[in-house]
Amino acid sequence: MRPDRLASLLVAAGLLALAARAAEFPQPSEADYVIKDFRFASGESLPALRIHYRVLGRPERGADGTVRNAVLILHGTGGSGANFIRPEFAGELFGAGQPLDAARTYIVIPDGIGHGKSSKPSDGLHARFPSYGYADMVDAQYRLLTEGLGVNHLRLVLGTSMGGMHTWVWGERYPDFMDALMPLASLPAQISGRNRVWRRMVIDAIRGDPDWKGGEYREEPTSLRTAVEMLFFMSSNPVLRQREMPTLAKADEVLDHNVQSIVRTSDANDILYAVSASRDYDPGPGLGRIRARLLAVNSADDLINPPELGILEREIGRVPRGRAIVIPASEATHGHGTHTHAAVWKSYLVELLR
């Protein structure tokens, strides 16, 4: 049997077996940790950087004081930790008997710098907010864990999209801090090609918009809609989009509904900064420094990280304990958004933790 056909059958069988295990999941508690005088890689600083976070469960320590059950989960561009508190993610992972059962696992889910309820441009600094990159975001996560929560070791770092890229960075910057890494919907390479193009389109649309006014607008600039439309375009796959939008009228209806709902709660400066933050991402040269077990999982219908590039398959060989899976497109995959549908890939998580 062809390998891709076998993989499809295994995914389908896994979905049938695991669907029955979806469970109720506990709600997280939320809090803020404030880092004093945080200095960014750009040389800029903030006297107080607020990192909002969600936690489930409690830390457990071994006889030597090392935390044994902590898991860090990292969200994507423009999102927040709230993206994970939903049935297709938390309902597949955090419930009783599930892979990250909150009764046994200490789960930490931060909002990245510039996202959610963490410090961000729209708080008041607007375009005077420090220019942050992925290294800054990861370092702030590390300080939240170590200084704010007293976590000195992680069982797992799991990230989706931007959070997947952060997972690669975690493995390089703090190679002895975790047992395992699971980057989802990401590539271990500098942002380039089509991935850079769509980001530049968002950046150029906002910065070139007279209504942006150098970031000091009183009403959201019209380019915010353009940015949100681009994010909507890249997040799914053509088959699903055609199914939900089979006619011209339906396509306009679905696009308008989705974009308008996101625009109402978004800010152009926040999106501009979030999309620009990937400029310092380039894990390729440091892949050999990753010591933890690493299992990278992408889906074949991901428009942002398409398998035909061959980057993941080529670069994973440079990770000492690395392995890569590209899940074939199927009725269960959702393009780039597959990363949040845990039923598709949680069997691989079980394997990694085991």
N, C-alpha and C positions, 0 to 999 in steps of 0.2 A: 504494500500500500504506500502511496506517495506520502512523504513526511507532512506536507501541508494539509492533506486530507485527514491524516491521523490526528494532527493537532486540532483540527476543526471538530472532529468527533470527540476528542478528549475534553475540549472546552464545553461542548454541548452536554456531554455526560456530567461534567462537573457542575454545570448550572442546574441541571435537574436534581442532582443530589443535594446541592447546597441551598437551593431555593427553599426547601422545606425547613431549613435551619434558621431562616431569618427570624429575628426575635425582637422583643421590646428591648430598648436600651435606656440606660440611665441618662439623665440630663447632667451636663457638666456644671461645675461652679465656675464663676468668672471673676477675674481680678486684674489689677494693673501692677506692674513693677516699673519703678522709675529709676533709670540709670543716670546718675549725676555726671555732668561734664563729659558727655559722650563725644569722642572725637572721631570724625569720619575719615576715610582714606583720602578724601579730597583736601584735608587740612582744615575743613570747617568743623564747627562743633555746636552742640546744643547744651545749654546748662542743665536741661532735664529732658531725657528721652523716655517717653512713656511706651511700654510694651504691654499691650493687653493680651490676656491669655485665658484659655479654658483648661480645666483639669477634670479628670475622672479617675476614681480609685485613689489608692494611697501608696506611697513608696515603701518598699520593703528592703531592709539592709541585711547583708551577710554579717558574719562574725567580725569581719575586718572593717565594717562600716561602709562597704561599697553598696550602692543602690543596685538591686538586681532586676527590677521589673519595670523600669522606666522606658517609655516609648515616646518619641517626638514625632509629631505629624505636621507637615508643612503644606500650605495651600498655594494656589496658583496666582498669576498676575491679575490684579484687580479684585481678588477675592478676599476672603478672611477665614478664620477658623470656623465660622458659622456654616460654611459650605459643607462641612463634614457631618454636621448634626442633622442628619436626614436618613430616611430608611435605607436608601441605596448604598450608603456608606456605613454609618454608625449601626444601622439595623442589621448589617451583614458581619460586623466585626466586633462590636462592643458588648453584645448581649451575653447572657449566660451560656457557657460552653463554646463560645465563638473564639476565633483566633486571638483577639485582643480583649478578652473578657475583662470588663472593668472591675470585677470582683477580685481579680488576680493581677491586673496590670495597672500601672500608674501612667496615665495617658496625658501628655502635655501638648496643647494645640495653641501656639501663639499666632497673633496677627502680626505679620511682618511690618517692618518700618514702612510708613506710607500707606498702610492698608488698614481696613476695619476700624477698630477703636484705638489703634496705636497712633503715635505722633505722625502727622501727615501735613502736607502743604495747606490743605483747606482749613486747618485749625486756626490759621491767621497769618502765617508767614508767606503764604502763597508762593510766588516764584523766588522768594528769598529763603525758602527752606533749603537746608544743605543738600547738595547733590549726592545722593546715596547710590551705592552699588550692591551687588550680591554679597561681596565680602563683608560689607557693613551689616547687612541683614543677618548673615550667619553669625557674626561675632556678637550681635545683640542677642540672638537666640541662645548662644553659649552663656552669656552673662546672666540672662534670665534663669537658666537652669542652675548654674553653679552658685551665683551670688544671691539670686532671688528665691530659689526653691531648694537649694542644698542638694541638688542632684549631681553626683560625681561620676556617674557612668550611665550609659544608655544601652538597653538591650537592642534597640532598633531605632533607626531614623528612616521614616517613610515620607516621601514627598510626591506631590502631583504637579506636573507642568513646571512652573517656576519653582515650586517646592521640590520637584524632582531634580532640577538643576542645583538647588541648594543642597540636596542630598549628596551629590558628587563633591561639592565644595566642602561639606562637612567631613567627608572621608579623607580629603587631602589636608585640611587645616587642623583637624583634630583626630588623627588616625588611630589613637589608642582609646578614644572616648566611648566607642560603641562596639557591640558584637556584630551587628549586621546593618546593612544598608539596602533600601529598596526604592530606587528612583523610578517613578512612573511617568510616561509620556514626556521623555526628555532625551537629549543626546549629549554625550560628553565631549562637546566641541564648541569652539567659538561661534557666536551667533553670526550666520552668514546666509547667502543665497536667499531663497524665498522667505525664510524666517526673518532675516534682517529687513527685507523689502516691506513686509506688512507692518513691521514696527516703525520703519521710516515713514511710511504713509500716514500712520497715526500721528507721529511726532510732527511731520511737516504740516499736516492739516491743522493742528492746533497752533503751532508757532506761527504759521503763515496767515492765520485768521485775524483780520483787523479787530474783531470783537474780543479777541483774547486779551488785548491791551497790555501785553507784557506780563500777564498773569494777574493783573489788578482789575479784573472785570467785576461788575456788580451783579450781572446776570450771566448765566452760563453761555459761553460762545456757541455759535451754531455748529462749529467743528466738533463739539462733543458728540453730536449725533453721528457724524462721520466716523469718529473713533469707535463708538459702540457698534455701529454697523460692521466695521472691519472685524471686531472681536467676535461678533455673532457669526460672521461668514466663516471664520477659521475654526470654530469650535466643534463642528459636527462633520458628518460625511455626506457625500452627494446623494447616496441612496436614501438616507433618512430625510434629508431636506426635500427630495423629490416626492417622497411619500407624504410628508406633511404639507407640502405646497405644490400640488399637482397642476395648478392652473395659475395664470398671471394674477388673477384677482386674489386667489388664496395666498400666493407668495407675498403680495403687498400687505395683505391682512396680517399674516404671521410675522413678517418683518416689522411692521409698524407696532404691533402689540408688544413684541419682545423688546424692541429698541426703546419704545416710550417708557416701559416699566423700569428699564435699567437707567435711562437718562434721568428719571425723577430722583434717583438716589445716588447719582454719580457727580463727580467734580472733574472738570477738565484738567486742572493742575495735578490732581491726584493721579489721573490716568497718564498724563504726560510723564510724570516722574516714574511711575511704576513701569511703563514700557521702556523708558530710557535706562532703567537700572541694570538691564542686562548687558550694558556695554563692557563691563569688566569681566564677564563670564568667559573663561577659557581654561577648562580643567584638563585639556589634552596633555600638556607637558608634565602634569603631576600625577597622572593616573597610577604610575608605579608606586606612589607613596601610600596608596590605600591598602590598609592591612585587614580591615574587617571583611567578612563574607559580604558579597554584593550580588544582588539579583536585579537586573534592570528589566523592566517590562514595558513594552510599547505595543500599540495595535497597528495592524497593517493599513487601516483606513485613516490614520492620523495625518491631516494635511500639513501640520506644522513639522512633524518628524517622520516623513514618509520613508518606508523601508528601502525604496529603490536607491536612496543615497548610499546605503551600505556603511554608514558611519558607525552605528552601534556595533554591528557585527565585526567590523575591523578593529575598533578601539577596545572592545571588551577583552581582547587577548592580552592587553597591556596591564590589566588589573589582576594582581596576583591571585586573588580568590574570587574572581568575577565570573558571572554567567549572564547571558542575555536571552530573553524570550520576546519574540514578536508574535503576538496573538493574531491569527488570521481574521480577516473581516467576516462578520457573520450577523445574524439577526440580533445577537446580543451586544455587539460593539456599537459605540457611539462616536466614532472618529476620535478627535483629540479628547473629547469628554469622557471616553471610556475609563479614564483614570479615577473617576468618582463612582463608577458602578462596580463596586467591590466584588459582586458575585462572579464577574468575569475572570478576575485574577486572584481571588483570595486563596485558591488552592496552592498557588505558587508561594504566597505568604506563609502558609502552613508549612510548606516544604522548607522554606528558608529558616523559619524559627526552629524547626526540628533539627 
